Amino acid sequence: MNLVFASHNLNKTKEIAQLIGNSMSIQSLDEIGCLDEIIENGNTLRENASIKSNFIFSNYKMNCFADDTGLLVESLNNEPGVFSARYAGEQKNADDNMNLLLKKLDGISNRRAKFVTVISLIIDGVESFFEGELCGEIITEKKGTKGFGYDPIFMPDSYSITLAEMDMNEKNKISHRAIAFNKLKNYLLEKEC
C-alpha cells in the first residue's frame, strides 16, 4: 500500500519510516510536490490531524495520513497542548519552547505531563483516527541530544533518562507516536487480509 504522510518534518518522517518498516510505502509531501504549508487552526490535536489529511486527500486524491502531537502539562491546564510546536512563537523553535515551559514550571512541584499523538488516516475518502499517549514528567533542565521537540525535558514513567537520551530504537518501543502508529499499522495490515 502507498500512503502520503502529510508532513514536511524530516525528523518525524524518519521516525515514522522506522516504525512502519517495509509493510507499506510512505511518501512525504515534498515527494508528491506539495510545498504548501497546511494551516493547523484546529482547537484539538484531532482537528489538526484531520485538517492536514483532508487537505491532501481533497487536493491530491491520494490515500494519506497526518498526525498532530502535543505535550500536555497537568499543572499548566494542559499547556502547551495544541500549541506545542509554536508555544514560544510562530518561529517554532524547540529551545525557545522548552525554555518557556521550564520558566512557567519554575517553583511548581507537580510536573506531571503526557505526550499525545493523534493520527488521521484517509483511505478512499473514509477517515479513521488512532491515538497514543506517553506519561511522564518534565524535569528541571535539558538532558540528551537525541530526539527533537520537548524530548530533552521529558522523562517517561519508569525511566531515569529523558527521551533525548534514548536511541531511536528504544524510544520507538515506548513513544506516544509509536503507540499511535502501531495501531495504524495493525489496522492497515488487517484491511489487507
Phi and psi in degrees as a GROMACS rama.xvg file:
@    title "Ramachandran Plot"
@    xaxis  label "Phi"
@    yaxis  label "Psi"
@TYPE xy
-108.399  129.181  ASN-2
-132.258  146.732  LEU-3
-96.095  131.622  VAL-4
-96.6461  116.383  PHE-5
-78.9244  71.9999  ALA-6
-155.538  148.422  SER-7
-102.957  -0.863297  HIS-8
-77.7605  109.329  ASN-9
-65.3715  -36.4489  LEU-10
-62.3122  -45.7867  ASN-11
-63.1974  -42.6745  LYS-12
-60.9424  -42.349  THR-13
-62.8671  -44.9543  LYS-14
-62.5207  -43.147  GLU-15
-70.6248  -38.4252  ILE-16
-58.2116  -39.8224  ALA-17
-69.4851  -38.0915  GLN-18
-66.9106  -43.5815  LEU-19
-74.2727  -35.4738  ILE-20
70.5911  -148.341  GLY-21
-92.7133  8.35719  ASN-22
-71.5787  -19.0719  SER-23
-157.195  161.831  MET-24
-96.1592  127.249  SER-25
-113.089  129.265  ILE-26
-112.116  140.388  GLN-27
-85.2146  170.586  SER-28
-60.9182  -39.1617  LEU-29
-61.8714  -38.4459  ASP-30
-68.0353  -25.9232  GLU-31
-96.479  4.12694  ILE-32
82.3976  17.3022  GLY-33
-91.1766  108.59  CYS-34
-102.935  0.484916  LEU-35
-64.3512  144.718  ASP-36
-94.9394  109.668  GLU-37
-77.5543  123.403  ILE-38
-75.3309  119.415  ILE-39
-95.9168  90.0686  GLU-40
-113.386  23.1513  ASN-41
-75.6305  165.024  GLY-42
-93.0795  -9.04047  ASN-43
-135.736  163.981  THR-44
-61.3232  -40.2716  LEU-45
-60.6686  -45.3981  ARG-46
-61.8692  -43.2099  GLU-47
-65.3588  -41.8478  ASN-48
-61.6925  -41.892  ALA-49
-66.174  -40.2523  SER-50
-57.3253  -45.8909  ILE-51
-67.6329  -46.7406  LYS-52
-67.9192  -38.8912  SER-53
-65.9655  -34.1716  ASN-54
-61.0362  -46.724  PHE-55
-66.2193  -46.8981  ILE-56
-64.1626  -41.397  PHE-57
-66.3585  -39.4691  SER-58
-92.8205  -24.7916  ASN-59
-119.602  -9.20522  TYR-60
54.0391  40.4007  LYS-61
-121.456  142.787  MET-62
-62.5977  138.677  ASN-63
-156.388  170.866  CYS-64
-145.444  156.023  PHE-65
-142.898  153.009  ALA-66
-128.81  160.243  ASP-67
-138.987  138.185  ASP-68
-127.225  141.111  THR-69
-137.836  153.303  GLY-70
-102.496  123.945  LEU-71
-113.322  116.01  LEU-72
-103.292  119.243  VAL-73
-54.0543  -50.2408  GLU-74
-74.125  -8.90649  SER-75
-109.246  30.2144  LEU-76
53.8153  41.953  ASN-77
66.5367  21.5572  ASN-78
-70.1163  155.36  GLU-79
-79.0249  -14.6548  PRO-80
54.0905  -126.597  GLY-81
-64.3926  -16.3785  VAL-82
-99.4643  17.069  PHE-83
-53.6431  -44.7567  SER-84
-70.0796  -29.406  ALA-85
-120.337  33.2564  ARG-86
-57.664  -41.7167  TYR-87
-99.7802  10.3128  ALA-88
138.17  166.941  GLY-89
-67.257  -13.3584  GLU-90
-71.0867  -10.9484  GLN-91
53.5383  48.0838  LYS-92
-92.2738  120.287  ASN-93
-61.472  -41.6474  ALA-94
-64.4165  -42.7162  ASP-95
-61.6067  -42.1912  ASP-96
-62.1722  -46.4969  ASN-97
-64.3164  -42.2869  MET-98
-61.6215  -41.3581  ASN-99
-65.3167  -43.3446  LEU-100
-63.8561  -44.8397  LEU-101
-62.0326  -38.1867  LEU-102
-64.1867  -44.0941  LYS-103
-66.196  -27.9798  LYS-104
-90.5989  -3.26711  LEU-105
-56.9241  123.342  ASP-106
84.0349  -1.57113  GLY-107
-97.0599  127.074  ILE-108
-81.5743  -33.0117  SER-109
-80.0338  104.844  ASN-110
-114.37  21.6795  ARG-111
-63.5422  139.815  ARG-112
-154.166  164.527  ALA-113
-148.127  144.398  LYS-114
-90.3467  138.107  PHE-115
-129.024  130.662  VAL-116
-117.186  132.351  THR-117
-120.497  131.093  VAL-118
-113.191  133.644  ILE-119
-107.453  122.819  SER-120
-114.002  130.863  LEU-121
-121.015  116.928  ILE-122
-119.308  118.45  ILE-123
51.5307  38.7005  ASP-124
85.745  -4.29914  GLY-125
-100.252  125.513  VAL-126
-99.0677  135.687  GLU-127
-130.736  154.365  SER-128
-123.175  147.027  PHE-129
-138.295  141.498  PHE-130
-133.938  146.273  GLU-131
-137.989  146.049  GLY-132
-130.201  147.609  GLU-133
-135.386  117.611  LEU-134
-94.5631  150.932  CYS-135
-179.193  -147.891  GLY-136
-146.205  158.833  GLU-137
-90.286  122.142  ILE-138
-83.0204  176.662  ILE-139
-89.0972  -12.9624  THR-140
-149.117  157.666  GLU-141
-70.0059  137.335  LYS-142
-140.509  129.225  LYS-143
99.6757  155.145  GLY-144
-122.482  -0.435061  THR-145
-91.4751  170.849  LYS-146
76.3347  -165.207  GLY-147
-157.719  176.579  PHE-148
63.3955  -130.323  GLY-149
-88.4581  7.34778  TYR-150
-51.8795  -38.2102  ASP-151
-68.5662  -13.5719  PRO-152
-117.39  7.16053  ILE-153
-110.336  118.761  PHE-154
-109.719  114.428  MET-155
-66.3838  151.959  PRO-156
-53.8457  143.335  ASP-157
71.1262  11.4579  SER-158
-122.272  154.713  TYR-159
-114.332  14.2646  SER-160
-131.393  159.297  ILE-161
-83.4202  168.825  THR-162
-60.4936  -31.5386  LEU-163
-75.841  -9.37926  ALA-164
-97.2096  -4.8224  GLU-165
-93.0982  148.278  MET-166
-77.4337  165.905  ASP-167
-61.9002  -36.6722  MET-168
-61.1169  -43.6025  ASN-169
-66.802  -45.5997  GLU-170
-60.5756  -41.2415  LYS-171
-70.0893  -10.1119  ASN-172
-80.6542  -24.4054  LYS-173
-124.596  -14.703  ILE-174
-67.8475  154.385  SER-175
-54.2045  -42.1812  HIS-176
-66.6373  -41.9583  ARG-177
-62.4384  -42.2426  ALA-178
-60.9651  -48.312  ILE-179
-64.2251  -42.9942  ALA-180
-71.9008  -29.9036  PHE-181
-66.4271  -36.7718  ASN-182
-63.3315  -43.8603  LYS-183
-61.0584  -48.0927  LEU-184
-60.1326  -46.0333  LYS-185
-63.013  -39.4264  ASN-186
-61.5471  -44.8052  TYR-187
-67.9426  -37.8831  LEU-188
-65.6565  -38.0295  LEU-189
-65.9501  -37.8689  GLU-190
-64.596  -31.9764  LYS-191
-75.5852  -21.4582  GLU-192
